[in-house]
Amino acid sequence: MDYAGIERVSNLPRKLSTQDAPEGMAPEAGELTHYAPWGNLAIFIEPRSYSRTLLPLGKVDEGLSILAQPGPYQVRIERIED
């Protein structure tokens, strides 16, 4: 779902822990984040100003241009091992 024209959001199947999480961030395009108050996932397609309630989760390496298009679409997110 589009939110504010700069991010794509989705509900999560379960609540994520915010224990030991950094306090906020100013996301850049491609940042994968957790919005703590609502408990959802957000991928930014444009940068935005600092938000105390956004927690960093990762970064989209490929396909950001697809997410910038109107949906709906399904996305699969996988963790890449270092």
trRosetta pair geometry for C-beta under 8 A, 3 or more apart (Angstrom, degrees):
i j d omega theta_ij theta_ji phi_ij phi_ji
1 8 6.9 139 66 -160 36 64
1 9 5.4 -40 69 65 92 82
1 10 6.9 143 17 -81 86 55
1 71 7.4 -102 -85 56 28 141
1 72 7.9 -10 -75 -104 56 94
2 5 6.5 30 174 -85 116 37
2 7 7.7 132 -158 81 50 46
2 8 6.3 -39 -96 -103 48 66
2 9 7.9 79 -170 18 5 83
2 70 7.5 -43 -44 -125 135 66
2 71 7.2 180 -38 18 89 106
3 6 7.6 -56 92 56 68 64
3 7 5.0 -28 64 75 98 95
3 8 7.3 152 15 -110 85 16
3 9 4.8 35 -15 -7 131 123
3 42 7.0 -64 46 -125 137 113
4 7 6.4 30 54 26 99 92
5 46 7.7 2 123 21 75 135
6 44 6.2 -4 148 -151 87 82
6 45 6.1 -156 -169 58 44 78
6 46 4.1 -83 -140 53 96 106
6 47 7.9 -63 -170 64 127 21
6 48 5.8 116 128 -62 149 112
7 42 4.7 5 175 -172 133 107
7 43 6.4 156 -159 76 77 40
7 44 4.9 -40 -98 -102 92 57
7 45 6.5 178 -95 10 32 78
7 46 7.8 -102 -52 41 62 74
7 48 7.5 -40 -44 -21 114 138
8 42 7.0 151 75 -154 43 57
8 43 4.9 -12 56 58 96 95
8 45 6.6 68 -17 -30 94 110
8 67 5.3 -111 -7 -172 149 108
8 71 7.4 103 -134 -32 121 135
9 35 7.4 -20 -127 7 120 135
9 40 5.2 44 -175 136 105 136
9 41 6.6 153 -154 83 58 54
9 42 4.8 -19 -97 -98 82 79
9 43 7.9 -171 -75 21 38 63
10 40 6.3 172 82 -170 35 102
10 41 5.0 -15 61 60 87 105
10 75 7.9 -143 -36 48 153 115
11 39 7.7 33 -146 103 71 89
11 40 5.4 -64 -101 -113 43 100
11 41 7.8 79 164 18 2 86
12 15 7.2 125 87 -90 121 26
12 16 6.6 -1 108 -29 170 97
12 39 6.3 -111 39 148 111 86
12 40 6.2 175 -11 -128 88 44
12 41 5.6 106 -63 -26 101 101
15 39 5.2 -57 -119 -144 80 133
16 34 5.4 -82 62 -138 149 151
16 39 7.0 162 24 -152 80 79
17 21 7.9 173 122 -37 68 112
18 21 4.6 -69 -168 12 65 137
18 34 7.6 -157 -92 109 90 134
18 36 5.3 48 -91 -121 145 121
18 55 6.3 -149 -128 -59 92 159
21 34 7.9 -85 -137 64 152 127
21 36 7.7 169 86 -79 157 128
21 55 4.7 -21 -179 -136 136 132
22 25 6.9 70 101 -57 122 97
22 55 6.7 146 58 -136 74 78
22 56 6.8 10 46 22 124 102
23 52 6.0 -16 169 -157 87 79
24 50 6.0 54 157 -179 123 91
24 51 5.7 -159 -144 99 99 43
24 52 3.9 -60 -71 -124 132 34
24 53 6.7 13 -93 -5 85 25
24 54 6.0 63 -142 51 57 73
24 55 7.7 -61 -82 -78 21 54
25 31 7.5 -159 125 179 138 155
25 33 7.0 -149 61 -115 131 126
25 50 6.9 -142 128 -135 19 69
25 51 7.0 -12 61 55 54 73
25 54 5.1 -94 48 97 90 105
25 55 7.1 116 0 -121 116 19
25 56 5.2 90 -49 -47 163 98
26 47 7.2 30 155 -174 87 100
26 48 7.0 -147 -163 91 66 56
26 49 5.9 -50 -130 -173 102 31
26 50 4.2 -48 -71 -76 94 64
26 51 7.5 129 -94 7 48 64
27 31 3.9 -141 -155 62 101 148
27 33 5.7 -77 -84 -43 140 140
27 42 8.0 -133 -28 108 174 112
27 44 4.5 145 130 -11 130 155
27 47 6.5 -171 104 -140 60 59
27 48 5.8 21 58 42 91 89
27 51 7.8 -18 -3 25 97 108
27 54 6.1 -91 -33 150 113 153
27 56 7.6 163 -96 -94 90 84
28 31 5.4 111 54 -32 61 113
28 44 6.9 150 97 90 25 135
28 47 4.9 -20 -127 -97 48 100
29 44 5.8 -123 -114 117 36 93
29 45 5.9 14 -140 177 92 27
29 46 5.5 -7 -85 -108 99 21
29 47 5.7 -66 -32 -46 73 69
29 64 6.6 87 158 -177 99 147
30 43 7.5 -22 -151 -173 24 91
30 44 6.9 -35 26 75 24 81
30 45 7.9 70 -52 -112 46 38
30 59 5.3 36 135 -165 102 83
30 60 4.4 -130 -156 51 78 90
30 61 7.8 90 -168 -65 126 23
30 64 5.1 -56 -92 -91 88 143
31 43 7.3 174 86 -148 44 52
31 44 4.9 16 51 31 89 115
31 56 6.6 -73 -167 -125 113 87
31 58 7.8 156 -160 91 53 37
31 59 5.9 -37 -106 -105 48 72
31 60 7.8 -78 -20 6 9 85
32 41 7.1 -16 -170 -170 87 99
32 42 7.7 157 -157 85 43 47
32 43 5.4 -16 -102 -100 66 82
32 56 7.7 80 78 -165 61 58
32 57 4.6 -77 113 76 95 103
32 58 4.3 -2 52 65 125 80
32 59 6.3 -143 7 -73 91 18
32 60 6.2 119 -48 -42 99 79
32 77 7.1 123 -130 -142 149 143
33 41 7.4 145 81 -161 47 52
33 42 4.8 -23 68 67 97 93
33 43 7.5 164 21 -86 74 33
33 44 6.9 40 3 -23 120 101
33 54 4.8 -9 -179 -170 142 99
33 55 6.2 140 -164 68 81 44
33 56 6.0 -49 -106 -104 80 37
33 57 5.9 168 -109 8 22 96
34 39 7.7 -17 -175 -150 96 36
34 40 7.5 169 -153 88 58 32
34 41 6.3 -35 -102 -103 62 56
34 42 7.5 158 -99 21 13 83
34 54 7.4 143 71 -160 45 51
34 55 4.4 -22 60 62 97 104
34 57 5.6 97 -26 -48 92 119
35 38 5.2 11 106 43 112 99
35 39 7.4 -50 84 8 71 12
35 40 5.3 -2 49 59 106 79
35 41 7.8 -165 11 -85 84 7
35 42 5.4 61 -30 -13 109 125
35 53 6.2 45 -161 128 67 100
35 54 6.0 -27 -99 -101 66 68
35 55 7.9 -175 -79 19 20 79
36 39 7.1 19 -163 -75 30 49
36 53 4.9 -125 44 -170 102 84
36 54 7.6 -149 -2 -85 87 18
36 55 5.9 80 -49 -15 102 115
37 53 5.3 -2 -18 -172 100 147
41 57 7.6 -43 -134 20 91 160
42 54 7.3 -70 57 -129 132 106
43 60 6.0 57 -154 -39 122 132
43 64 7.9 -152 160 -122 119 82
43 67 6.0 -65 107 -171 133 158
44 47 6.8 67 151 -100 138 29
44 48 6.4 -130 -134 1 134 103
45 64 6.5 154 -124 -177 76 93
45 67 5.7 -158 -86 111 115 103
45 68 4.7 145 -162 -93 138 80
48 51 7.1 13 112 -24 117 113
51 54 4.2 73 81 -4 113 109
58 79 7.8 -142 -83 -114 156 72
60 63 6.5 -99 178 67 116 85
60 64 5.1 128 107 -73 132 94
60 67 7.3 -50 -160 1 172 148
61 80 7.8 17 -8 -12 143 151
63 66 4.7 -36 -170 27 80 119
63 67 6.5 80 136 -19 83 95
64 67 5.5 -54 -154 37 42 112
64 68 6.6 49 148 -28 68 101
65 68 5.5 -47 -153 25 37 118
65 69 7.5 44 149 -26 60 95
66 69 6.0 -49 -167 18 40 113
66 73 7.3 -99 157 96 105 167
67 75 7.3 31 -91 -89 103 141
69 73 8.0 54 83 -14 104 140
